[in-house]
Every structure is written in C-alpha cells, then in structure tokens.
Amino acid sequence: MADVSIRNVEKAFGTTQILHGVSVDVDDGEFVILVGPSGCGKSTLLRMIAGLENISRGEIAIGGRVVNNIPPKERDIAMVFQNYALYPHMTVRENMAFSLTLAKAPKPVLEQKVGRAADILGLTPLLDRYPRQLSGGQRQRVAMGRAIVRDPQVFLFDEPLSNLDAKLRVQMRGEIKDLHQRLKTTTVYVTHDQIEAMTMADKIVVMQGGHVEQIGAPLDLYDRPANLFVAGFIGSPAMNFLKGRIAGGAFQIGDTRLPLPSTRGAPEGTKVVYGIRPEHWRLDAGGIGATVRLVEPTGSETQVVAEFAGERVVCAFRERITQHPGELLHMTPDRDCVHLFDDATGRRLT
Amino acid sequence: MSATAEMAWVARRRPQTRLARLFDSKPFLIFICLAPALGLLLVFLTYPLGLGMYLSFTDTQLGRPGVWVGLDNFEYLLTDRVFINTVWNTIFYTATATALKFALGLWLALLLNQNLPFKSLIRAIILLPWITPTVLSAIAFWWIYDPQFSIISYVLHDKLGLIDSNIDFLGTPWHARWSLIVANTWRGIPFVAISLLAGLQTISPSLYEAAMLDGASSWQRFRRVTVPLLMPILAVVLTFSVLFTFADFQLVYAITRGGPINSTHLMATLAFQRGIPGAALGEGAAIAVSMIPFLVLATLFSYFAIGQRKWQQGGDDV
C-alpha cells in the first residue's frame, strides 16, 4: 500500500487544455473519489495515475516515487474499467490469474491467490465460466477479482458501476466499500454520481472543467460547500438557489424576507445567492406562504415543489402533506442550514 | 370536414382479394422470395457443376459426344506425371502464397490499426492491387518478369551491378513458380489486410490497457489478446484465401500459361489446357472434379479446427 501525491498536474491534448494544475493528496489506505460532470477531466486524471496517459506538466508520485516516466506495468497499480475489460477468450479463473501467469508465478501460489480472491467475491462457482456467460454484476466482480489478485499498492476504479442497473449499483456500492474496509488498499475511484461519492468516499475531490473545486470529507462538502458548483452538485435533490440582496438583517427576494444564518459574513445591501437544501425547510404556520405546484410522496418523506416570489423551490418534509397543487403551504428555512454565496464570484460567504 | 361527417366516418376493413390472401400465406411468400435466387443457382451453378461431373466420367472430345467410361479418366490421371506434378505444385503454390499473404497481411493490418497520418488514404491505396483487374496486373508482372526488359534485372544488373546477367524469371521452373507466388501474394494481401483490420478494430482498446496494467509486454499483448480474439475472423479469411488461391487460374494463365515445361500449371489451368485447347473435355473435367475433395477438406479443416470457440457462445456483448 502507498500514498498517491498529485502535484500541479496539467494535461493538454494538442491545444485543448484538459487539466489545469490539479493537486490532490491521497493518504495511505484512503478511499478517494474524483467526482464531477462528464468532461471535467476526472477520468483523464485517473488514467494518468495508471500511466495510460502522459502527464503534460506537474508530477504524480506513488509511495513517494515519482512515476511520470514509469510504464504502467511497473507502477504496481490495478484498475477496474467501466466496461470491465475482461478478456473474452479466457475463463474467470484465467482472467483473474492473467497477471500472475505473465509474471510466471508458481502454480500453487497462483491457485491460492485466485482462490482467495474468488472466495472474497463469491466467485468460486463461476471460475470456469467465460465472461459472456456472466451477468453484469458478476463481470464487475471478476474485474475486481483481477485487481485483488494483483495485491497492488493502489486500486483505481473508472466509473465501475455505471453499466449496472440501479438496484445492482446500490449492492455493488456496498460490496466495494466493504472490500476496501477489509483490504485497506489505497483507492482512487472516479464517478459522475454524487451519491456514490457521498456514500463510499473517505475524501471527495469535486472537479469541474479541469479544475478542482473542493476537496473534503463527504459531510464537509455537504455542510460547507465552497462555492455554488459544489453546493449544486452534492446532495439530491439539489440545493435551491435564490438570488436577492441582504436588507434589514434578512434576505430579501421580491417582497419575501427569509432569515439569515447567525454567522453571516456579508454586509447590508450585498447581492447574494441564498442556498437552502430541500430537507432544510420545515413546516411553520408563521413562515412564508408558498403555492404548492407539485406533491411527490415517497413514503419516508414528501417532496413538494412550491412557488413564492416568482421562484420555484424544492422542499422535502418528513410530514405527510395534505395540501393540493394550487393551495398555500406555510414554511420556513432552517436558518442555521442556510448557505450564502457571493452573487458575482459564486464563492461561499458564511 | 364538418363535425357530423367526422362522426359518421367509421373505420372499415375492405374484404381481402384472393391475391392479398395468397401473399399473406407464409409458405407462398417463402417460395416467391427464394425462387429468383434458386433459379440463378440452378442455372449457373448446379447445372454447370453437374455437367462437369458428368463429363468427367465420359471420353467427350470437342465436337464429338463421348460415351460413359466410368473412372477411366481418373485412373489415367493417376499415372500422368504432369497431373501429379500439377497437384503438388497447386498445393505448394496455395500453402506458400497463403502463408505469405497472412504474414504480410497481418503485419499490414497491425500497422494500419495504429494512428497514422493519412490513415484512410493509405487504406484506400492498400486496396489498389485487389481492385485492379487480374489480367491487367498480370501483364504488369509479365513485364516485370520479362527476361530482357525486366526492371528488377535492370536495377540489379545495370544500376547496382549485383548480378552478372539478367534473371530468367519465367524461363526456369523454380524461378517461374516463385514469380507466380509473389504475384499472387501481391494481389491477395489487400483482402487479408483489410479483413483482419476490420477484426482488429472490434477489439476494445481497454483490453490492451488492462493487459498493459497486468504487466504484458507488447509481444505478450499480441500473443495473448490480439491473436486469440482475431481467430474467428482469421479462420474465415483463411478459408476464403485458401479456396481462392487453390482455384486460381487467371494469374497463372496470363503470365506463364503453365510453362515452362508444365512446371507452373495449377489444377485449374491444366483442366482448361486439356479440356479446351487440348479438346479432351472429359479429361479436363476430370481434373477439375479432382479439385473438389481438396477444397472440401480445406473448408472442413478451418471450420472444425479453428472456426468454433467456446468463449463466443452464450450471453450478449462483453
């Protein structure tokens, strides 16, 4: 196992700059997730760690050794690909043993390592099947088995769950996390799904347009997003944003006044973006009146799209909502969970 | 349209005509759709093949209907040194040319699979030998192999001074054989290269990346990933190539006409030589029919030995 250090890494394809000086530190044994919308450069960064892409500028070190000019096979890393990249002409056993076969490992060692990995992943009954004869989840597991057998310093995952259906995705999410807790191998994982990032990571790196927007623990990003992009990206349903100004110790939008957080860092008159997550509204007879537009009960909670001051907001209540579309609902934001952002720069103010 | 008219309209099915009902019947449709193809096959394939087989059991001459002689033609051929030599020559020609075509074709396909500048232009150029009419390229080779004006002799002798006299490409048996093999290889490479290139492009690049991370050298990636995944298409291309080469006629007939002293005859050219200019239709047909077992054997070999793989069966995409 080893730490991974990414220092001011840049990547350009011709004149197109993909990564603009990215720095990330992955501690030994840590599970780090790179997350961001498609095209943000997260997969490119992962492939650069693997050695499948050249590093245009900056350096990447694995276990203290700069690997910029070291070929992939000498970096001691294992990667799980989005399409699994299983060798279709080899059985599960041969797929998992391929790296050991190439390294000319003695047969008993090979058998033992493959057997152990198959055991961990529940693949023992499938060892003699071909990839075509497996379901998506099983193929996914074989791809992980191939990585485990290597016993590498670092695991790399490139959107490994995106080809699975929703239910299987949740299950595999749990299995990967469980696997990491057992093996404690340093892991870098790429996804565009913020729920995967929130549920699995020790540390999340949010990326956009080749820049790192914020690095932090999942709940830190949720509680204190550094800017509008992170605030809107992390959390589902997404945070509501209201544009207005600070006036008379409150946030003013149209004729409506909303309470400010106690630690506000913005003077009177500032133009701000008021961010409030759906789950941080609560029903309050003395609160603002909003017209109900849509009610979506999910059982455990009720999501409501409500409209006030010409803005639509999404709210999630633990209570059952009896109002129908067109009727009035009184609610208020939880002032300590309100986020204020600078209207011009999008940076966090509180 | 007024509201009342709209309401008054009711969808109604017209009664089917007899013809419409006939075209709804599946057996009739199958027959109608297959008939043109079957007709063509019967007239232009089954009939000539049947006639050829029949002729091989007769002593028909040009202009004289023959009588049934059973296996006489074949028995005679077994004692004919020219025929025996031709069989061996055909096998040698097929084996050598196919091996060369595959070695060079695969190499070319691997090169074209890289990211080269002007890739599509190069691919188009590669196809040129294949689309040139055989006779045209045969004439070109004829000139290249000319004892007096050969460009190869000219370069080696007059320009570089590496040899003392011009090479007699088509005048001695072994020179002629190799010259034909080179010409056939030149014509056959594009087919092999383009087919194998198509096969190579179906191999996902992430398999190579995975193999790279697994520690495979470029030779090991070729041996362990490319070759096995290329096998299915390789088998098909190999079969076609063997069949085409074994039954080759045009190139040989245009360049050497089987000479010198019958040393470059293939079974197809010998069959023609004996049957049409030699007027022995029965004997010519017998030579042609003797090709069938070889061709069937080659097809069966590639079908059973390398055609079927367990990993291709079951499941959907990988």
Interface residues (C-beta under 8 A of the other chain):
Chain A: A50 G51 L52 P71 P72 K73 I77 A78 M79 F81 Q82 N83 Y84 A85 L86 Y87 P88 H89 M90 F98 S99 L102 A103 Y130 P131 R132 Q133 L134 R139 R146 R150
Chain B: S204 S206 L207 E209 A210 A211 M212 L213 D214 G215 A216 Q220 R224 V225 P228 L229 M231 R309 K310 W311 Q312 Q313 G314 G315 D316 V318
